[in-house]
Amino acid sequence: LWKTDGSEAGTTAVIEDFVPDGGDYTSFGNHLYFTRWTEAGDELWRTDGTGNGTRVVESPSSGVVSRIRTLTVVGDRLFFLKGEADLPAALWVTDGSPGTAKPVRTFEGYILERFVGTTVRLFFSAYQFADRRYELWASDGTAEGTKLLRPFDAPTNDGYGWRMTAVGDALYFAPDDGRHGVEAWISRGTPETTRLVADVNQDSASSRPYGFVQAGNQLFFFATD
């Protein structure tokens, strides 16, 4: 693992003979967080750029092979998805310090897909096998604050293709609600604030918005009318 300040002299190894698994990594505070594969499963590590400051945050449970993915920062918390053997995937959260990671909720019968963090909460798309539908969920890092916001039953939905984009405390995304086609939606983390922004291509036709980019107090995107 290496670091650099942009100069040759400032390009140095942080730790040697250390091979991460090529999985997830993200910056959080003044640290880099990343996963490392071991025979027991994934470990979550962090580093401040020094050898002494490179340490394990979360280790696999004893005797259970696990995987850690989708590291996502939300304010002063780091969320991740942890799957163990044949058990359902679970949403976890940590403040980044070793020993603080804890499970938030287990999702049996689901595949959790795209994770996006706003300034105050985590949003994620999930596919529910029982009803064969995609759903939008949000979490504040607690079990009671992890809630289904809205199901999207149209067969054209794809949670990875919702173009989920964080803008401040809001999420913009482009699902198909089965009535308006694929259009721009917004959510601020409650069912009441999860709504259609505009039916750009009227009726059931789709405008298929993409390229959500904030500039000042406006959000720009491309769409077909």
C-alpha positions in Angstrom: 0.0 0.0 0.0 1.5 3.4 -1.1 0.8 7.1 -0.5 1.9 10.2 -2.3 1.9 14.0 -1.9 2.5 14.4 -5.6 6.3 14.4 -5.4 8.8 11.6 -5.9 10.2 12.1 -2.4 6.7 12.1 -1.0 5.8 8.8 -2.6 6.4 6.1 -0.1 5.1 2.7 1.0 2.7 2.7 3.9 2.9 -1.0 4.6 4.7 -3.7 2.6 4.0 -7.4 2.0 0.3 -6.6 2.3 -2.2 -7.6 -0.4 -5.7 -6.2 -0.3 -8.3 -8.2 -2.1 -9.1 -5.5 -4.7 -12.5 -5.0 -3.1 -14.0 -1.8 -1.7 -12.1 1.2 -0.5 -13.1 4.8 0.4 -11.9 7.8 2.3 -13.6 8.6 5.5 -12.3 11.5 7.7 -8.5 11.5 7.6 -8.3 7.7 6.9 -8.5 5.4 3.9 -10.8 2.4 4.6 -10.4 -0.8 2.5 -11.1 -4.5 2.6 -8.5 -7.3 2.8 -9.3 -10.9 2.1 -8.1 -13.7 4.4 -8.9 -17.4 4.6 -11.5 -16.5 7.2 -13.1 -13.9 5.0 -12.9 -10.1 4.5 -11.4 -7.8 7.1 -12.1 -4.1 7.1 -9.0 -2.0 7.6 -8.1 1.7 7.9 -4.9 3.7 7.5 -3.8 7.3 8.3 -0.8 6.8 6.0 1.6 5.4 8.7 2.5 1.9 9.5 1.4 2.3 13.1 -1.9 3.9 12.0 -2.8 1.0 9.7 -5.1 -1.4 11.6 -8.1 -3.7 11.5 -11.5 -2.2 12.1 -13.7 -5.3 11.7 -12.7 -9.0 11.5 -14.7 -12.0 10.3 -16.8 -13.8 12.9 -15.1 -16.9 14.4 -15.5 -19.9 12.0 -17.7 -18.0 9.5 -16.4 -16.9 6.1 -17.7 -13.4 5.3 -17.5 -10.7 2.6 -17.6 -6.9 3.2 -18.7 -4.7 0.4 -20.3 -1.3 -0.6 -18.4 1.0 1.9 -20.5 4.2 2.0 -19.9 7.3 4.0 -22.8 9.2 5.6 -21.8 12.1 7.7 -19.8 10.7 10.6 -20.7 7.1 9.9 -19.5 4.4 7.5 -22.0 1.8 6.3 -21.2 -1.5 4.7 -22.8 -4.7 3.6 -21.6 -7.9 5.3 -22.5 -11.4 4.1 -21.6 -14.6 6.0 -21.7 -18.0 4.4 -25.3 -18.9 3.5 -26.8 -16.3 5.9 -28.8 -13.3 4.6 -26.8 -10.2 3.9 -26.7 -7.7 6.8 -26.3 -3.9 6.8 -23.6 -2.7 9.2 -22.4 0.7 10.5 -19.3 2.0 12.3 -17.9 5.3 13.4 -14.6 4.2 11.9 -12.9 3.2 15.1 -11.9 -0.4 15.8 -14.5 -2.3 17.7 -17.4 0.0 16.9 -18.9 -1.9 13.9 -22.4 -3.2 14.6 -25.2 -4.8 12.6 -28.2 -2.6 11.7 -30.5 -5.0 10.0 -30.5 -8.4 8.2 -32.2 -8.6 4.8 -33.5 -12.1 4.2 -35.0 -12.7 0.7 -33.3 -9.6 -0.7 -30.3 -8.6 -2.8 -29.1 -5.2 -1.8 -27.6 -3.4 -4.8 -26.7 0.3 -5.1 -25.7 2.3 -2.0 -25.6 6.1 -2.0 -24.9 8.3 1.0 -26.4 11.8 1.5 -25.4 14.2 4.2 -27.8 12.6 6.7 -28.8 9.0 5.7 -28.0 6.0 3.5 -30.2 5.2 0.5 -30.1 1.8 -1.3 -31.9 -0.1 -3.9 -32.9 -3.7 -3.1 -34.5 -6.5 -5.0 -37.1 -8.5 -3.1 -37.5 -12.1 -4.4 -40.9 -12.9 -2.9 -42.7 -10.1 -4.8 -40.2 -9.9 -7.6 -39.8 -6.2 -7.3 -37.2 -3.4 -6.7 -37.6 -1.2 -3.6 -36.0 2.0 -2.3 -34.8 1.9 1.3 -33.2 4.4 3.6 -31.3 4.0 6.9 -30.1 6.4 9.6 -27.9 3.7 11.1 -30.5 2.2 13.5 -32.8 -0.8 13.0 -35.9 1.3 13.6 -34.6 4.0 11.2 -34.0 1.6 8.4 -37.2 1.7 6.3 -38.8 0.8 3.0 -39.6 4.0 1.3 -41.4 2.8 -1.8 -41.7 -0.4 -4.0 -41.4 -0.1 -7.8 -43.1 -3.1 -9.4 -42.6 -2.4 -13.1 -40.6 -5.2 -14.7 -38.4 -2.7 -16.5 -36.8 -1.6 -13.1 -33.1 -2.2 -12.4 -31.8 -1.0 -9.1 -28.3 -0.6 -10.5 -29.7 1.5 -13.3 -31.6 4.0 -11.2 -28.9 6.7 -11.6 -29.0 7.3 -7.9 -27.3 10.6 -7.1 -27.0 12.4 -3.7 -27.6 16.2 -3.6 -27.3 17.5 -0.1 -29.8 15.6 2.1 -31.8 14.4 -1.0 -31.6 11.5 -3.4 -32.4 11.8 -7.1 -33.0 8.6 -9.0 -34.8 7.4 -12.1 -37.1 4.4 -11.5 -40.2 3.1 -13.4 -43.3 3.3 -11.2 -45.4 1.4 -13.8 -47.4 4.5 -14.6 -45.1 7.3 -15.8 -42.3 5.2 -17.3 -38.7 5.9 -16.3 -38.6 9.4 -14.9 -36.8 11.6 -12.4 -37.7 11.1 -8.7 -36.6 12.6 -5.4 -36.5 11.3 -1.9 -35.5 12.9 1.4 -35.8 9.7 3.4 -39.5 9.3 4.1 -42.3 7.7 2.1 -44.0 11.2 2.0 -41.0 12.9 0.5 -40.4 10.1 -2.1 -42.1 11.4 -5.2 -42.0 12.0 -8.9 -40.1 15.2 -9.8 -41.7 15.7 -13.3 -43.2 13.5 -16.0 -41.0 14.8 -18.8 -42.1 12.3 -21.4 -45.9 12.3 -20.8 -48.1 9.3 -20.0 -46.3 5.9 -19.8 -43.5 6.8 -22.1 -40.0 7.2 -20.5 -37.7 10.2 -20.6 -34.9 8.0 -19.1 -33.1 10.8 -17.3 -29.4 10.5 -16.6 -26.3 12.6 -15.8 -27.7 14.2 -12.6 -25.3 17.0 -11.7 -25.7 19.8 -9.2 -24.6 23.4 -10.0 -25.4 26.0 -7.3 -29.0 25.5 -6.2 -30.1 23.7 -9.5 -29.8 20.1 -10.6 -29.1 19.4 -14.3 -29.9 16.2 -16.2 -30.4 14.8 -19.7 -33.7 13.4 -20.7 -35.8 12.6 -23.8 -39.2 14.3 -24.3 
